[in-house]
């Protein structure tokens, strides 16, 4: 994927991955509610370096 398609920078990706893993972990430990599956969203956006919401509002956290 070239940089023109990416809009999530390195620090943003790491934070999204951590948040996603923590939320998914809540499905198995802690309150064990299905809301933890929302952690898939930041995990996937971190993996592909693209956030549709960022594109919608015209923001990018990576350098061109």
C-alpha positions, -999 to +999 in steps of 0.1 A: +000+000+000+015+033-010+016+063+013-012+081-006-036+055+006-024+054+042-037+080+067-027+064+100+009+070+113+031+048+133+023+061+168-014+061+159-011+025+147+006+013+179-020+030+201-049+016+180-034-019+182-030-017+220-066-004+225-080-031+201-062-059+220-073-046+254-110-043+242-109-078+227-094-091+259-124-078+278-145-103+260-127-132+277-117-116+310-132-088+330-169-080+324-171-105+295-195-085+274-198-087+236-189-049+235-153-059+236-155-071+200-156-034+190-118-037+196-117-053+161-122-019+146-090-002+159-071-034+154-080-037+117-074+000+111-040-004+127-032-034+105-041-017+072-029+018+082-062+033+070-091+049+089-122+057+069-132+083+095-099+101+091-106+102+053-141+116+059-129+144+081-097+150+060-072+141+087-040+121+085-015+112+112+012+100+088+036+119+067+032+120+029 
